[in-house]
Amino acid sequence: MSNAPTLETERLILRPFVPEDAEELHRILNLEGILRYFPGPGNPDMERVERFISRQTEQWREKGYAWWAVETKADRRLLGWNGLQYLPETDETEIGFLIDKAFWGRGLTPEAGRASLRFGFETLGLGEVIALAHPENTASQRVMEKLGLPFVEETVYFDMEVRRFVLSAADYRAAREADSEPGPAASTTA
Ligand SMILES: CC(C)(COP(=O)(O)OP(=O)(O)OC[C@H]1O[C@@H](n2cnc3c(N)ncnc32)[C@H](O)[C@@H]1OP(=O)(O)O)[C@@H](O)C(=O)NCCC(=O)NCCS
């Protein structure tokens, strides 16, 4: 059993992965082009998907964070993942996300990503969260922008050229405070 908490957003539930997710996740990870910008050996077979799920459970237990399974609140359909991952090679925490192609373009990943960042900064007290994207993965970079993750540099991770984004806890807090300040409309119509 995973010790991951379950989070709710407006349209989504972020919950621990369970072994029963393997079949649906296997289908999603074998959709044409879904892993195009990922390092690694390509579309996984069932055994690799099962190993992926048990690794997430282990990471939650050992590290206190990993990826959540993301599902729709309306019909509890598994869409993919969102969450934080520890990178031992660089001692950093990375936000990662992937969802079923049928659901792209509805702002669901930024919605889940905001919950992941809040958990990282407000619950775990992390000092910073990074994000990495293949330079041609414009969809992913749009998500970084929507999440307020500033672009820092082009570099190499996992033998792959990437664009690296970094959000510090201080910048996260400043952005949250700016968001919660009453705007002109709120202060004049009262
Ligand atoms: C990256 C990804 C998670 C974005 O998720 P999403 O829920 O669609 O995010 P958004 O709805 O905010 O859309 C982000 C951008 O995706 C692009 N996009 C939207 N619909 C799309 C579609 N049908 N086909 C291709 N790109 C699309 C747009 O550029 C959009 O930006 P916009 O809102 O300014 O138009 C999703 O595309 C995905 O799962 N990709 C494969 C996995 C991956 O690359 N993960 C990131 C690894 S770093």
The ligand as an ORCA input file, in Angstrom:
! r2SCAN-3c Opt
* xyz 0 1
  C       2.452     18.038    -21.845
  C       1.053     17.590    -21.461
  C       1.112     16.897    -20.113
  C       0.143     18.839    -21.395
  O      -1.094     18.475    -20.807
  P      -2.472     19.243    -21.068
  O      -3.393     18.798    -19.983
  O      -2.906     19.059    -22.454
  O      -2.056     20.782    -20.819
  P      -2.848     22.099    -21.345
  O      -4.287     21.791    -21.578
  O      -2.486     23.189    -20.438
  O      -2.190     22.370    -22.767
  C      -0.812     22.766    -22.829
  C      -0.433     22.966    -24.289
  O      -0.533     21.728    -24.983
  C      -0.720     21.998    -26.380
  N      -1.861     21.234    -26.845
  C      -3.147     21.352    -26.468
  N      -3.908     20.447    -27.101
  C      -3.098     19.746    -27.901
  C      -3.292     18.685    -28.811
  N      -4.497     18.152    -28.996
  N      -2.211     18.196    -29.466
  C      -0.979     18.705    -29.261
  N      -0.733     19.713    -28.389
  C      -1.780     20.237    -27.734
  C      -0.973     23.492    -26.505
  O       0.262     24.078    -26.867
  C      -1.328     23.872    -25.076
  O      -1.031     25.235    -24.794
  P      -2.221     26.335    -24.879
  O      -3.143     26.047    -23.754
  O      -1.503     27.618    -24.767
  O      -2.902     26.127    -26.204
  C       0.457     16.596    -22.500
  O       0.609     17.183    -23.776
  C       1.135     15.219    -22.483
  O       0.746     14.342    -21.729
  N       2.156     15.053    -23.334
  C       2.892     13.780    -23.408
  C       3.734     13.555    -22.178
  C       4.766     14.650    -21.978
  O       5.410     15.084    -22.925
  N       4.912     15.058    -20.718
  C       5.849     16.111    -20.346
  C       7.220     15.601    -20.181
  S       8.334     16.943    -19.733
*
